[in-house]
Amino acid sequence: MSLVELGRFARNEAYIVVGRLESEGIMALALDGNASIADGSQFFIPVRVMVDADDVDAARAILAEPA
């Protein structure tokens, strides 16, 4: 398993993306979601959504679908 970055998102959006991908059977992780909460800058630090390299094309296709 090799993780690749799918994209960087605002904190709440990143967790929505993870949930959407997992609902389609693609394992996804949100990294940096809790960075710097103590100093209040969590809204300025993008959260990286990571997926397996084998799933990145399918994940991009899912995110490209209209809501």
PDB file of N, CA, C and O in Angstrom:
ATOM      1  N   MET A   1       0.841  -1.170   0.000  1.00  0.00           N
ATOM      2  CA  MET A   1       0.000   0.000   0.000  1.00  0.00           C
ATOM      3  C   MET A   1       0.890   1.238   0.000  1.00  0.00           C
ATOM      4  O   MET A   1       1.809   1.369   0.808  1.00  0.00           O
ATOM      5  N   SER A   2       0.595   2.128  -0.916  1.00  0.00           N
ATOM      6  CA  SER A   2       1.333   3.372  -1.020  1.00  0.00           C
ATOM      7  C   SER A   2       0.332   4.523  -1.046  1.00  0.00           C
ATOM      8  O   SER A   2      -0.479   4.625  -1.967  1.00  0.00           O
ATOM      9  N   LEU A   3       0.389   5.382  -0.041  1.00  0.00           N
ATOM     10  CA  LEU A   3      -0.551   6.490   0.030  1.00  0.00           C
ATOM     11  C   LEU A   3      -0.090   7.646  -0.843  1.00  0.00           C
ATOM     12  O   LEU A   3       1.097   7.966  -0.901  1.00  0.00           O
ATOM     13  N   VAL A   4      -1.045   8.264  -1.515  1.00  0.00           N
ATOM     14  CA  VAL A   4      -0.778   9.459  -2.297  1.00  0.00           C
ATOM     15  C   VAL A   4      -1.794  10.527  -1.895  1.00  0.00           C
ATOM     16  O   VAL A   4      -2.892  10.221  -1.430  1.00  0.00           O
ATOM     17  N   GLU A   5      -1.411  11.757  -2.083  1.00  0.00           N
ATOM     18  CA  GLU A   5      -2.293  12.865  -1.732  1.00  0.00           C
ATOM     19  C   GLU A   5      -3.322  13.071  -2.836  1.00  0.00           C
ATOM     20  O   GLU A   5      -2.971  13.307  -3.992  1.00  0.00           O
ATOM     21  N   LEU A   6      -4.578  12.981  -2.471  1.00  0.00           N
ATOM     22  CA  LEU A   6      -5.664  13.229  -3.404  1.00  0.00           C
ATOM     23  C   LEU A   6      -5.902  14.724  -3.548  1.00  0.00           C
ATOM     24  O   LEU A   6      -6.201  15.213  -4.637  1.00  0.00           O
ATOM     25  N   GLY A   7      -5.768  15.441  -2.448  1.00  0.00           N
ATOM     26  CA  GLY A   7      -5.967  16.880  -2.481  1.00  0.00           C
ATOM     27  C   GLY A   7      -5.892  17.471  -1.100  1.00  0.00           C
ATOM     28  O   GLY A   7      -5.771  16.760  -0.102  1.00  0.00           O
ATOM     29  N   ARG A   8      -5.966  18.800  -1.055  1.00  0.00           N
ATOM     30  CA  ARG A   8      -5.964  19.538   0.214  1.00  0.00           C
ATOM     31  C   ARG A   8      -7.272  20.302   0.292  1.00  0.00           C
ATOM     32  O   ARG A   8      -7.694  20.946  -0.669  1.00  0.00           O
ATOM     33  N   PHE A   9      -7.899  20.220   1.442  1.00  0.00           N
ATOM     34  CA  PHE A   9      -9.237  20.762   1.613  1.00  0.00           C
ATOM     35  C   PHE A   9      -9.336  21.503   2.937  1.00  0.00           C
ATOM     36  O   PHE A   9      -8.512  21.316   3.831  1.00  0.00           O
ATOM     37  N   ALA A  10     -10.352  22.342   3.048  1.00  0.00           N
ATOM     38  CA  ALA A  10     -10.684  22.926   4.341  1.00  0.00           C
ATOM     39  C   ALA A  10     -11.033  21.771   5.279  1.00  0.00           C
ATOM     40  O   ALA A  10     -11.463  20.708   4.831  1.00  0.00           O
ATOM     41  N   ARG A  11     -10.847  21.984   6.568  1.00  0.00           N
ATOM     42  CA  ARG A  11     -10.987  20.898   7.550  1.00  0.00           C
ATOM     43  C   ARG A  11     -12.302  20.130   7.413  1.00  0.00           C
ATOM     44  O   ARG A  11     -12.279  18.908   7.265  1.00  0.00           O
ATOM     45  N   ASN A  12     -13.430  20.807   7.458  1.00  0.00           N
ATOM     46  CA  ASN A  12     -14.718  20.120   7.387  1.00  0.00           C
ATOM     47  C   ASN A  12     -14.924  19.445   6.036  1.00  0.00           C
ATOM     48  O   ASN A  12     -15.450  18.334   5.968  1.00  0.00           O
ATOM     49  N   GLU A  13     -14.514  20.108   4.970  1.00  0.00           N
ATOM     50  CA  GLU A  13     -14.657  19.535   3.634  1.00  0.00           C
ATOM     51  C   GLU A  13     -13.842  18.247   3.508  1.00  0.00           C
ATOM     52  O   GLU A  13     -14.287  17.291   2.872  1.00  0.00           O
ATOM     53  N   ALA A  14     -12.662  18.217   4.106  1.00  0.00           N
ATOM     54  CA  ALA A  14     -11.810  17.028   4.034  1.00  0.00           C
ATOM     55  C   ALA A  14     -12.514  15.814   4.632  1.00  0.00           C
ATOM     56  O   ALA A  14     -12.454  14.718   4.076  1.00  0.00           O
ATOM     57  N   TYR A  15     -13.183  16.016   5.773  1.00  0.00           N
ATOM     58  CA  TYR A  15     -13.868  14.892   6.403  1.00  0.00           C
ATOM     59  C   TYR A  15     -15.101  14.467   5.608  1.00  0.00           C
ATOM     60  O   TYR A  15     -15.480  13.296   5.636  1.00  0.00           O
ATOM     61  N   ILE A  16     -15.718  15.390   4.912  1.00  0.00           N
ATOM     62  CA  ILE A  16     -16.824  15.033   4.015  1.00  0.00           C
ATOM     63  C   ILE A  16     -16.294  14.205   2.857  1.00  0.00           C
ATOM     64  O   ILE A  16     -16.913  13.213   2.473  1.00  0.00           O
ATOM     65  N   VAL A  17     -15.157  14.598   2.295  1.00  0.00           N
ATOM     66  CA  VAL A  17     -14.533  13.853   1.191  1.00  0.00           C
ATOM     67  C   VAL A  17     -14.182  12.440   1.646  1.00  0.00           C
ATOM     68  O   VAL A  17     -14.452  11.473   0.933  1.00  0.00           O
ATOM     69  N   VAL A  18     -13.584  12.318   2.825  1.00  0.00           N
ATOM     70  CA  VAL A  18     -13.234  10.992   3.348  1.00  0.00           C
ATOM     71  C   VAL A  18     -14.483  10.125   3.469  1.00  0.00           C
ATOM     72  O   VAL A  18     -14.479   8.967   3.051  1.00  0.00           O
ATOM     73  N   GLY A  19     -15.535  10.674   4.030  1.00  0.00           N
ATOM     74  CA  GLY A  19     -16.779   9.917   4.174  1.00  0.00           C
ATOM     75  C   GLY A  19     -17.365   9.509   2.832  1.00  0.00           C
ATOM     76  O   GLY A  19     -17.849   8.387   2.678  1.00  0.00           O
ATOM     77  N   ARG A  20     -17.323  10.407   1.868  1.00  0.00           N
ATOM     78  CA  ARG A  20     -17.848  10.101   0.527  1.00  0.00           C
ATOM     79  C   ARG A  20     -17.063   8.960  -0.105  1.00  0.00           C
ATOM     80  O   ARG A  20     -17.646   8.031  -0.662  1.00  0.00           O
ATOM     81  N   LEU A  21     -15.750   9.032  -0.018  1.00  0.00           N
ATOM     82  CA  LEU A  21     -14.916   7.976  -0.609  1.00  0.00           C
ATOM     83  C   LEU A  21     -15.127   6.649   0.101  1.00  0.00           C
ATOM     84  O   LEU A  21     -15.234   5.609  -0.549  1.00  0.00           O
ATOM     85  N   GLU A  22     -15.186   6.672   1.416  1.00  0.00           N
ATOM     86  CA  GLU A  22     -15.386   5.433   2.161  1.00  0.00           C
ATOM     87  C   GLU A  22     -16.750   4.824   1.864  1.00  0.00           C
ATOM     88  O   GLU A  22     -16.896   3.602   1.896  1.00  0.00           O
ATOM     89  N   SER A  23     -17.750   5.652   1.575  1.00  0.00           N
ATOM     90  CA  SER A  23     -19.068   5.117   1.219  1.00  0.00           C
ATOM     91  C   SER A  23     -19.040   4.394  -0.119  1.00  0.00           C
ATOM     92  O   SER A  23     -19.929   3.601  -0.426  1.00  0.00           O
ATOM     93  N   GLU A  24     -18.008   4.676  -0.914  1.00  0.00           N
ATOM     94  CA  GLU A  24     -17.830   4.005  -2.206  1.00  0.00           C
ATOM     95  C   GLU A  24     -16.797   2.880  -2.127  1.00  0.00           C
ATOM     96  O   GLU A  24     -16.420   2.306  -3.148  1.00  0.00           O
ATOM     97  N   GLY A  25     -16.343   2.569  -0.912  1.00  0.00           N
ATOM     98  CA  GLY A  25     -15.404   1.467  -0.728  1.00  0.00           C
ATOM     99  C   GLY A  25     -13.944   1.832  -0.895  1.00  0.00           C
ATOM    100  O   GLY A  25     -13.097   0.944  -0.995  1.00  0.00           O
ATOM    101  N   ILE A  26     -13.627   3.116  -0.927  1.00  0.00           N
ATOM    102  CA  ILE A  26     -12.237   3.554  -1.058  1.00  0.00           C
ATOM    103  C   ILE A  26     -11.767   4.052   0.303  1.00  0.00           C
ATOM    104  O   ILE A  26     -12.335   4.992   0.860  1.00  0.00           O
ATOM    105  N   MET A  27     -10.723   3.413   0.834  1.00  0.00           N
ATOM    106  CA  MET A  27     -10.163   3.839   2.106  1.00  0.00           C
ATOM    107  C   MET A  27      -9.474   5.187   1.929  1.00  0.00           C
ATOM    108  O   MET A  27      -8.683   5.370   1.003  1.00  0.00           O
ATOM    109  N   ALA A  28      -9.772   6.119   2.809  1.00  0.00           N
ATOM    110  CA  ALA A  28      -9.174   7.447   2.739  1.00  0.00           C
ATOM    111  C   ALA A  28      -8.827   7.919   4.141  1.00  0.00           C
ATOM    112  O   ALA A  28      -9.480   7.549   5.116  1.00  0.00           O
ATOM    113  N   LEU A  29      -7.794   8.737   4.224  1.00  0.00           N
ATOM    114  CA  LEU A  29      -7.351   9.284   5.503  1.00  0.00           C
ATOM    115  C   LEU A  29      -7.254  10.794   5.397  1.00  0.00           C
ATOM    116  O   LEU A  29      -6.848  11.331   4.366  1.00  0.00           O
ATOM    117  N   ALA A  30      -7.627  11.471   6.465  1.00  0.00           N
ATOM    118  CA  ALA A  30      -7.441  12.916   6.550  1.00  0.00           C
ATOM    119  C   ALA A  30      -6.248  13.168   7.466  1.00  0.00           C
ATOM    120  O   ALA A  30      -6.265  12.785   8.636  1.00  0.00           O
ATOM    121  N   LEU A  31      -5.223  13.806   6.937  1.00  0.00           N
ATOM    122  CA  LEU A  31      -4.026  14.109   7.720  1.00  0.00           C
ATOM    123  C   LEU A  31      -3.962  15.598   8.001  1.00  0.00           C
ATOM    124  O   LEU A  31      -4.374  16.408   7.170  1.00  0.00           O
ATOM    125  N   ASP A  32      -3.464  15.955   9.134  1.00  0.00           N
ATOM    126  CA  ASP A  32      -3.294  17.335   9.586  1.00  0.00           C
ATOM    127  C   ASP A  32      -4.593  17.972  10.046  1.00  0.00           C
ATOM    128  O   ASP A  32      -4.641  19.189  10.223  1.00  0.00           O
ATOM    129  N   GLY A  33      -5.636  17.199  10.244  1.00  0.00           N
ATOM    130  CA  GLY A  33      -6.920  17.747  10.647  1.00  0.00           C
ATOM    131  C   GLY A  33      -6.921  18.379  12.016  1.00  0.00           C
ATOM    132  O   GLY A  33      -7.759  19.235  12.300  1.00  0.00           O
ATOM    133  N   ASN A  34      -6.001  17.979  12.870  1.00  0.00           N
ATOM    134  CA  ASN A  34      -5.959  18.537  14.221  1.00  0.00           C
ATOM    135  C   ASN A  34      -4.733  19.418  14.434  1.00  0.00           C
ATOM    136  O   ASN A  34      -4.375  19.722  15.572  1.00  0.00           O
ATOM    137  N   ALA A  35      -4.100  19.821  13.360  1.00  0.00           N
ATOM    138  CA  ALA A  35      -2.894  20.631  13.483  1.00  0.00           C
ATOM    139  C   ALA A  35      -3.217  22.009  14.051  1.00  0.00           C
ATOM    140  O   ALA A  35      -4.136  22.685  13.589  1.00  0.00           O
ATOM    141  N   SER A  36      -2.486  22.396  15.012  1.00  0.00           N
ATOM    142  CA  SER A  36      -2.517  23.736  15.592  1.00  0.00           C
ATOM    143  C   SER A  36      -3.872  24.180  16.133  1.00  0.00           C
ATOM    144  O   SER A  36      -4.186  25.370  16.107  1.00  0.00           O
ATOM    145  N   ILE A  37      -4.670  23.250  16.618  1.00  0.00           N
ATOM    146  CA  ILE A  37      -5.956  23.642  17.198  1.00  0.00           C
ATOM    147  C   ILE A  37      -5.731  24.528  18.421  1.00  0.00           C
ATOM    148  O   ILE A  37      -6.521  25.436  18.681  1.00  0.00           O
ATOM    149  N   ALA A  38      -4.669  24.273  19.165  1.00  0.00           N
ATOM    150  CA  ALA A  38      -4.428  25.023  20.396  1.00  0.00           C
ATOM    151  C   ALA A  38      -4.246  26.512  20.139  1.00  0.00           C
ATOM    152  O   ALA A  38      -4.658  27.333  20.959  1.00  0.00           O
ATOM    153  N   ASP A  39      -3.639  26.874  19.016  1.00  0.00           N
ATOM    154  CA  ASP A  39      -3.418  28.301  18.774  1.00  0.00           C
ATOM    155  C   ASP A  39      -4.464  28.913  17.843  1.00  0.00           C
ATOM    156  O   ASP A  39      -4.342  30.076  17.461  1.00  0.00           O
ATOM    157  N   GLY A  40      -5.485  28.146  17.476  1.00  0.00           N
ATOM    158  CA  GLY A  40      -6.588  28.689  16.692  1.00  0.00           C
ATOM    159  C   GLY A  40      -6.361  28.783  15.199  1.00  0.00           C
ATOM    160  O   GLY A  40      -7.171  29.386  14.496  1.00  0.00           O
ATOM    161  N   SER A  41      -5.284  28.207  14.693  1.00  0.00           N
ATOM    162  CA  SER A  41      -5.004  28.330  13.253  1.00  0.00           C
ATOM    163  C   SER A  41      -5.454  27.121  12.447  1.00  0.00           C
ATOM    164  O   SER A  41      -5.048  26.973  11.294  1.00  0.00           O
ATOM    165  N   GLN A  42      -6.281  26.252  13.021  1.00  0.00           N
ATOM    166  CA  GLN A  42      -6.696  25.054  12.311  1.00  0.00           C
ATOM    167  C   GLN A  42      -7.475  25.375  11.039  1.00  0.00           C
ATOM    168  O   GLN A  42      -7.515  24.551  10.125  1.00  0.00           O
ATOM    169  N   PHE A  43      -8.084  26.534  10.959  1.00  0.00           N
ATOM    170  CA  PHE A  43      -8.860  26.887   9.774  1.00  0.00           C
ATOM    171  C   PHE A  43      -7.982  27.384   8.634  1.00  0.00           C
ATOM    172  O   PHE A  43      -8.451  27.528   7.505  1.00  0.00           O
ATOM    173  N   PHE A  44      -6.715  27.647   8.921  1.00  0.00           N
ATOM    174  CA  PHE A  44      -5.801  28.147   7.906  1.00  0.00           C
ATOM    175  C   PHE A  44      -4.892  27.056   7.351  1.00  0.00           C
ATOM    176  O   PHE A  44      -4.224  27.261   6.337  1.00  0.00           O
ATOM    177  N   ILE A  45      -4.864  25.918   7.996  1.00  0.00           N
ATOM    178  CA  ILE A  45      -4.005  24.816   7.563  1.00  0.00           C
ATOM    179  C   ILE A  45      -4.850  23.818   6.789  1.00  0.00           C
ATOM    180  O   ILE A  45      -5.773  23.231   7.353  1.00  0.00           O
ATOM    181  N   PRO A  46      -4.556  23.611   5.501  1.00  0.00           N
ATOM    182  CA  PRO A  46      -5.356  22.658   4.741  1.00  0.00           C
ATOM    183  C   PRO A  46      -5.125  21.229   5.225  1.00  0.00           C
ATOM    184  O   PRO A  46      -4.039  20.876   5.685  1.00  0.00           O
ATOM    185  N   VAL A  47      -6.163  20.429   5.111  1.00  0.00           N
ATOM    186  CA  VAL A  47      -6.101  19.028   5.512  1.00  0.00           C
ATOM    187  C   VAL A  47      -5.864  18.194   4.262  1.00  0.00           C
ATOM    188  O   VAL A  47      -6.573  18.335   3.265  1.00  0.00           O
ATOM    189  N   ARG A  48      -4.864  17.328   4.325  1.00  0.00           N
ATOM    190  CA  ARG A  48      -4.546  16.467   3.191  1.00  0.00           C
ATOM    191  C   ARG A  48      -5.409  15.214   3.245  1.00  0.00           C
ATOM    192  O   ARG A  48      -5.495  14.557   4.282  1.00  0.00           O
ATOM    193  N   VAL A  49      -6.041  14.888   2.134  1.00  0.00           N
ATOM    194  CA  VAL A  49      -6.783  13.632   2.023  1.00  0.00           C
ATOM    195  C   VAL A  49      -5.907  12.677   1.222  1.00  0.00           C
ATOM    196  O   VAL A  49      -5.491  12.969   0.100  1.00  0.00           O
ATOM    197  N   MET A  50      -5.642  11.530   1.833  1.00  0.00           N
ATOM    198  CA  MET A  50      -4.747  10.528   1.251  1.00  0.00           C
ATOM    199  C   MET A  50      -5.535   9.275   0.888  1.00  0.00           C
ATOM    200  O   MET A  50      -6.442   8.867   1.613  1.00  0.00           O
ATOM    201  N   VAL A  51      -5.179   8.673  -0.240  1.00  0.00           N
ATOM    202  CA  VAL A  51      -5.769   7.405  -0.678  1.00  0.00           C
ATOM    203  C   VAL A  51      -4.655   6.504  -1.183  1.00  0.00           C
ATOM    204  O   VAL A  51      -3.541   6.960  -1.438  1.00  0.00           O
ATOM    205  N   ASP A  52      -4.960   5.242  -1.324  1.00  0.00           N
ATOM    206  CA  ASP A  52      -4.003   4.300  -1.891  1.00  0.00           C
ATOM    207  C   ASP A  52      -3.734   4.689  -3.344  1.00  0.00           C
ATOM    208  O   ASP A  52      -4.639   5.134  -4.050  1.00  0.00           O
ATOM    209  N   ALA A  53      -2.514   4.524  -3.777  1.00  0.00           N
ATOM    210  CA  ALA A  53      -2.137   4.881  -5.155  1.00  0.00           C
ATOM    211  C   ALA A  53      -3.003   4.153  -6.177  1.00  0.00           C
ATOM    212  O   ALA A  53      -3.296   4.700  -7.240  1.00  0.00           O
ATOM    213  N   ASP A  54      -3.413   2.928  -5.867  1.00  0.00           N
ATOM    214  CA  ASP A  54      -4.247   2.167  -6.800  1.00  0.00           C
ATOM    215  C   ASP A  54      -5.666   2.721  -6.902  1.00  0.00           C
ATOM    216  O   ASP A  54      -6.375   2.422  -7.863  1.00  0.00           O
ATOM    217  N   ASP A  55      -6.086   3.518  -5.932  1.00  0.00           N
ATOM    218  CA  ASP A  55      -7.453   4.046  -5.896  1.00  0.00           C
ATOM    219  C   ASP A  55      -7.562   5.503  -6.308  1.00  0.00           C
ATOM    220  O   ASP A  55      -8.669   6.039  -6.368  1.00  0.00           O
ATOM    221  N   VAL A  56      -6.449   6.154  -6.593  1.00  0.00           N
ATOM    222  CA  VAL A  56      -6.482   7.598  -6.816  1.00  0.00           C
ATOM    223  C   VAL A  56      -7.336   7.989  -8.025  1.00  0.00           C
ATOM    224  O   VAL A  56      -8.055   8.986  -7.961  1.00  0.00           O
ATOM    225  N   ASP A  57      -7.278   7.241  -9.110  1.00  0.00           N
ATOM    226  CA  ASP A  57      -8.086   7.584 -10.284  1.00  0.00           C
ATOM    227  C   ASP A  57      -9.575   7.430 -10.007  1.00  0.00           C
ATOM    228  O   ASP A  57     -10.379   8.270 -10.411  1.00  0.00           O
ATOM    229  N   ALA A  58      -9.938   6.357  -9.317  1.00  0.00           N
ATOM    230  CA  ALA A  58     -11.347   6.147  -8.963  1.00  0.00           C
ATOM    231  C   ALA A  58     -11.818   7.225  -7.994  1.00  0.00           C
ATOM    232  O   ALA A  58     -12.949   7.700  -8.099  1.00  0.00           O
ATOM    233  N   ALA A  59     -10.969   7.613  -7.058  1.00  0.00           N
ATOM    234  CA  ALA A  59     -11.331   8.651  -6.095  1.00  0.00           C
ATOM    235  C   ALA A  59     -11.543   9.982  -6.795  1.00  0.00           C
ATOM    236  O   ALA A  59     -12.492  10.702  -6.484  1.00  0.00           O
ATOM    237  N   ARG A  60     -10.679  10.314  -7.728  1.00  0.00           N
ATOM    238  CA  ARG A  60     -10.844  11.566  -8.480  1.00  0.00           C
ATOM    239  C   ARG A  60     -12.134  11.555  -9.286  1.00  0.00           C
ATOM    240  O   ARG A  60     -12.824  12.570  -9.379  1.00  0.00           O
ATOM    241  N   ALA A  61     -12.454  10.412  -9.863  1.00  0.00           N
ATOM    242  CA  ALA A  61     -13.698  10.300 -10.636  1.00  0.00           C
ATOM    243  C   ALA A  61     -14.923  10.498  -9.739  1.00  0.00           C
ATOM    244  O   ALA A  61     -15.892  11.140 -10.143  1.00  0.00           O
ATOM    245  N   ILE A  62     -14.880   9.958  -8.546  1.00  0.00           N
ATOM    246  CA  ILE A  62     -16.000  10.123  -7.606  1.00  0.00           C
ATOM    247  C   ILE A  62     -16.165  11.589  -7.233  1.00  0.00           C
ATOM    248  O   ILE A  62     -17.284  12.101  -7.191  1.00  0.00           O
ATOM    249  N   LEU A  63     -15.057  12.261  -6.963  1.00  0.00           N
ATOM    250  CA  LEU A  63     -15.137  13.661  -6.573  1.00  0.00           C
ATOM    251  C   LEU A  63     -15.536  14.570  -7.729  1.00  0.00           C
ATOM    252  O   LEU A  63     -16.032  15.675  -7.511  1.00  0.00           O
ATOM    253  N   ALA A  64     -15.322  14.113  -8.943  1.00  0.00           N
ATOM    254  CA  ALA A  64     -15.699  14.905 -10.124  1.00  0.00           C
ATOM    255  C   ALA A  64     -17.182  14.804 -10.447  1.00  0.00           C
ATOM    256  O   ALA A  64     -17.712  15.619 -11.202  1.00  0.00           O
ATOM    257  N   GLU A  65     -17.860  13.798  -9.874  1.00  0.00           N
ATOM    258  CA  GLU A  65     -19.290  13.638 -10.120  1.00  0.00           C
ATOM    259  C   GLU A  65     -20.047  14.820  -9.551  1.00  0.00           C
ATOM    260  O   GLU A  65     -19.671  15.345  -8.503  1.00  0.00           O
ATOM    261  N   PRO A  66     -21.105  15.249 -10.217  1.00  0.00           N
ATOM    262  CA  PRO A  66     -21.905  16.340  -9.667  1.00  0.00           C
ATOM    263  C   PRO A  66     -22.586  15.922  -8.369  1.00  0.00           C
ATOM    264  O   PRO A  66     -22.971  14.766  -8.194  1.00  0.00           O
ATOM    265  N   ALA A  67     -22.722  16.869  -7.482  1.00  0.00           N
ATOM    266  CA  ALA A  67     -23.324  16.560  -6.168  1.00  0.00           C
ATOM    267  C   ALA A  67     -24.805  16.346  -6.258  1.00  0.00           C
ATOM    268  O   ALA A  67     -25.452  16.080  -5.245  1.00  0.00           O
TER     269      ALA A  67
END
